[in-house]
Every structure is written in structure tokens, then in C-alpha cells.
């Protein structure tokens, strides 16, 4: 069965504390929906090179076992 993915791109972050609070809610909700974070860039000093007007701020890639599971997790109350 084909996997499902979320790609979240944050072009700017003007409030790091608010993003931290969001992460505390979003992480458990993603896990409850069966998602696994594959990549969080930049992380722990990681570096990003953006090409063709790409974002260098923050990119998150989350994998689900199926497309339907990814959609269900997004549409869940959590």
C-alpha cells in the first residue's frame, strides 16, 4: 500500500515560544494518528540550502502508512 505524507513549510517564525507550544500539541496528535516525523529541518544545528526560491526557515516531513491515514489524522479533532 502506498504511504501518505505531510510536508509542512514555515516560511517565517516571528514567535518561537508560540511554535514551541504548537509543537507540544501537534507532536502527540500526529503520533496518535499514526504519523512519524521523518525530517525536521533545520534541527540541532542542521543546515539547509534552498534552491529556486525555496524556504530555509523550517520544513517538517511526516510519514503515514497510507494516504487515507494521513487525511484522517489531519481531519481528526486532535
N, C-alpha and C positions, 0 to 999 in steps of 0.2 A: 504494500500500500504506500502511496506517495505521502511524504511528510508535508506538514504545513509550517509556515514561518511567519513571524512578525519581524519587521525591521522598523525600529523607532529611531528617528533622527531629531536631535535637539540642536537647531541652528544657533541658539544663544541661550545663555543661562545667567540671568541677572540676579537670581536669588538662590544661592547654593543651599541654604537652610531649607527652603521650600522643596527643592529637589530631593534632599535627604529624607524629608518627611514623606514625600511621594514614594520614594524607593522602599521605605519601611512598609507601606501599604501594598504596593504593586508586586514586590517580590513574592510574598506569601500567596497573593491572588494568582499570579502566574503559575506557581508551583501547584496550587490546588487544582488548576485547570489542566495540569499535565505538561506544562511548559518547562523547558530547560534553557537557561541562558548560555549561549554558545560563545558570545563575544560581547564585551563591554569596552568600547574604545573612547578615549584613551583610559587606561586603567593602570593604577600603580606605577606611574611614571612612563607608561607606554607612549609611543609616538604615532602620529597619524600624518600621512601625506595625502592631501586631497588633490585630485586632478579634475579638470574640466568643471570648475565651479562647485566642487564637492565640499561637504561640510567637514570641518576639523574640530568641531565642538564635542559632540558625544553621539555615538552610534551604538545601539543595542540590537543584537540578533538573538532571537528566541526561537527554538525548535519545538514542534509538537509532533506527535506520532501521525497525525493526519490533518488535512485541511479543515475538515469538519470540527475536529477538536480545537484547532486554533480559533475558528469562528465562534464556537460555543464559549470558549474561555473569554474572548473579547466581549461577547454579549452577556456574560454572566453578571450577576449583581455584584460580585466581589470586584 
